[in-house]
Amino acid sequence: MQAEEITRVRADALRYRRYFNLAQVGMAITSPDTGWIEFNGRLCEQLGYAPDELRTTTWVSLTHPEDVSLDMDLFASLVKGEIQRYSLDKRFVRKNGSIMYGNILLQGVYRDDGSFDHLFGFLHDITERWEGERERLALKQEIIDAQKRALRELSTPLIPVAEHVLVMPLVGTIDNVRAQAVLEVLLDGVMRHNARMTILDVTGVEVVDMEVMNALVQAARAVNLLGAQAILTGIQPRIAKTLVDLQADLSTIMTLSTVREGISYALGRQKT
């Protein structure tokens, strides 16, 4: 080899060494047979190990147990030469037991005959980004939950009209989910306000089927079990016909024409 060629090779090796050692990303060369071949100081810093300690570990032992299987198939394909590289996010366990969220990039290196020789591994610490995303998702979920609570309160309003008297005016369509919300809000209101009379006004309800009627009957019975009386008001003629056709049993529920009548009855009962 000529002197110029030797000089060039040495210069390339020096640049590689500087890049490897000074890189701000964890880097390693590993082999399935011999384990760690080489790694840089940044990888040790990321995982909290001294160089001698890190040599006693493996990529698998450093990976969070729940994430070990994430890239088993990809790694097998890499060794077979079916793919030359892959990248994914996974968790690693530092020496002190804390969790590091990392992005790995593995690049296969192959012999002249195409067989697998070793691989380059690059590890980016994305813990800060991951935790920020997790906090963002948690905040988003809190907002969604708050919106659901607000919608439930709007769809099942509970109004204290007098001491121990509650009115729940229902408007629109009542499905199974809303019927369950009616029951939960009503029972919670009875307990919080120590109610003795609860008025369910269905003047604004368009359709009542057997499931909805059963839900209202159950709500009334549950209110009775808490020591309060349930009154159903505002049954429209078309709903009354439906209830007759369905042979709905309203024998345990007091029914009045309007919510005004219901309030008057409740206030009158309060005086007796």
C-alpha positions as CSV (number, residue, x, y, z in Angstrom):
1,M,0.0,0.0,0.0
2,Q,1.4,3.4,-1.0
3,A,2.1,6.0,1.7
4,E,-0.7,8.3,0.4
5,E,-3.2,5.4,0.7
6,I,-2.1,4.6,4.2
7,T,-2.4,8.3,5.2
8,R,-5.9,8.5,3.7
9,V,-7.0,5.3,5.5
10,R,-5.6,6.6,8.8
11,A,-7.4,9.9,8.3
12,D,-10.7,8.2,7.6
13,A,-10.2,6.0,10.7
14,L,-9.5,9.1,12.8
15,R,-12.6,10.9,11.6
16,Y,-14.7,7.9,12.2
17,R,-13.2,7.6,15.8
18,R,-14.0,11.2,16.5
19,Y,-17.5,11.0,15.2
20,F,-18.1,7.8,17.1
21,N,-16.8,9.1,20.4
22,L,-18.1,12.7,20.2
23,A,-21.6,11.9,18.8
24,Q,-24.5,13.2,20.9
25,V,-26.4,10.0,20.2
26,G,-25.7,6.6,21.7
27,M,-23.8,4.4,19.2
28,A,-22.8,0.7,19.3
29,I,-21.5,-2.1,17.2
30,T,-22.8,-5.5,18.2
31,S,-22.8,-9.1,17.0
32,P,-25.2,-11.9,17.9
33,D,-22.2,-14.1,18.6
34,T,-19.9,-11.7,20.5
35,G,-22.3,-9.2,21.9
36,W,-20.8,-5.7,22.3
37,I,-18.0,-5.0,19.9
38,E,-17.7,-1.3,20.5
39,F,-19.9,1.5,22.0
40,N,-19.4,5.2,22.7
41,G,-19.5,7.1,25.9
42,R,-22.8,8.7,25.1
43,L,-24.5,5.2,25.2
44,C,-23.0,4.7,28.7
45,E,-24.4,8.1,29.8
46,Q,-27.8,7.4,28.4
47,L,-28.2,4.1,30.3
48,G,-26.2,5.0,33.4
49,Y,-23.5,2.3,33.1
50,A,-19.8,2.5,33.3
51,P,-18.1,0.9,30.2
52,D,-17.1,-2.3,32.0
53,E,-20.6,-2.6,33.4
54,L,-22.3,-2.1,30.1
55,R,-20.2,-4.9,28.5
56,T,-21.9,-7.4,30.8
57,T,-25.3,-6.5,29.4
58,T,-27.1,-7.0,26.1
59,W,-29.6,-5.0,24.1
60,V,-32.3,-7.4,25.3
61,S,-31.4,-7.1,29.0
62,L,-31.4,-3.3,28.7
63,T,-34.9,-3.3,27.1
64,H,-38.0,-2.9,29.2
65,P,-39.5,-6.5,29.5
66,E,-42.8,-5.4,28.0
67,D,-41.0,-4.1,24.9
68,V,-38.6,-7.0,24.2
69,S,-40.9,-8.5,21.7
70,L,-41.5,-5.3,19.7
71,D,-38.7,-5.9,17.2
72,M,-38.0,-9.6,17.4
73,D,-39.4,-10.2,14.0
74,L,-37.6,-7.2,12.5
75,F,-34.3,-8.2,14.0
76,A,-34.7,-11.8,12.6
77,S,-35.4,-10.2,9.2
78,L,-32.3,-8.0,9.6
79,V,-30.0,-11.0,10.3
80,K,-31.5,-12.9,7.3
81,G,-30.8,-10.0,5.1
82,E,-34.5,-9.5,4.2
83,I,-34.2,-5.9,5.4
84,Q,-31.0,-3.9,5.9
85,R,-32.2,-1.5,8.6
86,Y,-35.2,-0.6,10.8
87,S,-36.1,2.0,13.4
88,L,-38.7,2.0,16.2
89,D,-39.5,3.5,19.6
90,K,-39.1,1.4,22.7
91,R,-38.4,1.7,26.4
92,F,-35.0,0.9,28.1
93,V,-34.3,0.4,31.8
94,R,-31.4,2.4,33.1
95,K,-29.0,1.0,35.8
96,N,-30.9,3.0,38.5
97,G,-34.2,1.4,37.4
98,S,-35.6,4.5,35.8
99,I,-37.2,4.3,32.3
100,M,-35.7,5.9,29.2
101,Y,-37.8,6.2,26.1
102,G,-35.6,5.7,23.1
103,N,-35.7,5.6,19.4
104,I,-33.4,2.9,17.9
105,L,-32.0,2.6,14.4
106,L,-30.3,-0.6,13.6
107,Q,-28.2,-1.0,10.4
108,G,-27.0,-4.5,9.3
109,V,-23.5,-5.0,7.9
110,Y,-23.0,-8.1,5.7
111,R,-20.1,-10.1,4.4
112,D,-19.2,-10.5,0.8
113,D,-21.3,-13.7,0.6
114,G,-24.3,-11.8,1.9
115,S,-24.3,-13.4,5.3
116,F,-24.9,-11.2,8.4
117,D,-21.7,-10.0,10.2
118,H,-22.6,-7.3,12.7
119,L,-24.8,-4.3,13.1
120,F,-24.6,-0.6,13.9
121,G,-27.0,0.6,16.6
122,F,-28.0,4.2,17.2
123,L,-30.0,5.2,20.3
124,H,-31.7,8.5,20.6
125,D,-33.0,9.5,24.0
126,I,-36.6,10.8,23.4
127,T,-37.8,10.6,27.0
128,E,-38.5,14.3,27.2
129,R,-40.5,14.3,24.0
130,W,-42.4,11.1,25.0
131,E,-43.3,12.4,28.5
132,G,-44.4,15.7,26.9
133,E,-46.6,13.8,24.5
134,R,-48.0,11.7,27.4
135,E,-48.8,14.8,29.4
136,R,-50.5,16.3,26.3
137,L,-52.6,13.2,25.8
138,A,-53.5,13.2,29.5
139,L,-54.6,16.8,29.3
140,K,-56.5,16.0,26.2
141,Q,-58.3,13.2,28.0
142,E,-59.1,15.5,30.9
143,I,-60.7,17.9,28.5
144,I,-62.6,15.1,26.8
145,D,-63.8,13.9,30.2
146,A,-64.8,17.4,31.2
147,Q,-66.7,17.8,28.0
148,K,-68.5,14.6,28.6
149,R,-69.5,15.7,32.1
150,A,-70.7,19.0,30.7
151,L,-72.7,17.3,28.0
152,R,-74.2,14.9,30.5
153,E,-75.2,17.8,32.8
154,L,-76.7,19.6,29.8
155,S,-78.6,16.5,28.7
156,T,-79.7,15.5,32.2
157,P,-80.2,18.9,34.0
158,L,-81.3,18.6,37.6
159,I,-83.0,21.7,39.0
160,P,-83.8,22.2,42.7
161,V,-87.1,24.2,42.6
162,A,-87.7,24.1,46.3
163,E,-86.3,22.6,49.4
164,H,-86.3,18.8,49.0
165,V,-87.9,19.1,45.5
166,L,-86.0,18.4,42.3
167,V,-87.0,18.7,38.6
168,M,-85.3,17.0,35.7
169,P,-86.6,18.3,32.4
170,L,-85.7,15.9,29.5
171,V,-85.6,17.1,25.9
172,G,-84.9,15.2,22.7
173,T,-84.1,11.5,22.2
174,I,-83.3,9.2,25.1
175,D,-81.0,6.3,24.3
176,N,-79.6,3.7,26.6
177,V,-76.5,5.8,27.4
178,R,-78.5,8.8,28.2
179,A,-81.0,6.8,30.2
180,Q,-78.1,5.5,32.4
181,A,-76.9,9.1,32.8
182,V,-80.4,10.1,33.9
183,L,-80.4,7.4,36.6
184,E,-76.9,8.3,37.9
185,V,-77.5,12.1,38.0
186,L,-81.0,11.6,39.5
187,L,-79.8,9.3,42.3
188,D,-76.8,11.5,43.0
189,G,-79.1,14.6,43.2
190,V,-81.5,12.9,45.6
191,M,-78.6,12.1,47.9
192,R,-77.0,15.5,47.7
193,H,-80.2,17.6,48.1
194,N,-81.9,15.2,50.5
195,A,-84.8,15.3,48.1
196,R,-88.3,14.0,49.0
197,M,-89.9,14.7,45.6
198,T,-88.3,14.3,42.1
199,I,-90.1,15.3,39.0
200,L,-89.1,13.7,35.6
201,D,-90.6,15.9,32.9
202,V,-90.7,14.3,29.4
203,T,-92.6,17.1,27.7
204,G,-89.7,17.6,25.3
205,V,-89.0,13.9,24.6
206,E,-89.9,12.9,21.1
207,V,-89.8,9.1,21.2
208,V,-90.2,6.6,24.1
209,D,-89.7,2.9,23.4
210,M,-89.9,0.0,25.8
211,E,-86.2,0.2,26.8
212,V,-86.4,3.9,27.6
213,M,-89.6,3.4,29.5
214,N,-88.1,0.6,31.5
215,A,-85.1,2.9,32.3
216,L,-87.5,5.6,33.5
217,V,-89.4,3.1,35.6
218,Q,-86.1,1.8,37.1
219,A,-85.1,5.4,37.9
220,A,-88.4,6.0,39.7
221,R,-88.0,2.8,41.7
222,A,-84.5,3.6,42.6
223,V,-85.6,7.1,43.8
224,N,-88.3,5.4,45.9
225,L,-85.7,3.2,47.5
226,L,-83.8,6.3,48.6
227,G,-87.0,7.5,50.4
228,A,-88.1,10.0,47.7
229,Q,-91.2,10.0,45.5
230,A,-90.9,10.1,41.7
231,I,-93.4,12.0,39.6
232,L,-93.6,11.7,35.8
233,T,-95.0,14.7,33.9
234,G,-95.5,15.9,30.4
235,I,-96.5,12.6,28.7
236,Q,-97.6,13.6,25.2
237,P,-100.6,11.8,23.4
238,R,-98.3,10.0,20.9
239,I,-96.1,8.8,23.8
240,A,-99.2,7.8,25.8
241,K,-100.4,5.7,22.8
242,T,-97.0,4.1,22.6
243,L,-97.0,3.2,26.2
244,V,-100.5,1.6,25.9
245,D,-99.3,-0.4,22.9
246,L,-96.3,-1.5,24.8
247,Q,-98.4,-2.3,27.9
248,A,-95.9,-0.4,30.0
249,D,-96.5,-0.8,33.8
250,L,-96.6,2.7,35.3
251,S,-98.5,1.5,38.4
252,T,-95.6,2.4,40.7
253,I,-95.2,5.9,39.3
254,M,-97.4,9.0,39.8
255,T,-98.1,10.7,36.5
256,L,-99.4,14.3,36.0
257,S,-100.1,16.3,32.9
258,T,-97.6,19.2,33.3
259,V,-94.5,20.0,35.2
260,R,-96.4,22.8,36.9
261,E,-98.9,20.4,38.2
262,G,-96.0,18.2,39.4
263,I,-94.4,21.1,41.3
264,S,-97.7,22.1,42.8
265,Y,-98.3,18.6,44.0
266,A,-94.8,18.3,45.4
267,L,-95.1,21.6,47.3
268,G,-98.5,20.6,48.6
269,R,-97.0,17.4,49.9
270,Q,-94.3,19.3,51.6
271,K,-96.8,21.2,53.7
272,T,-98.6,18.1,54.9
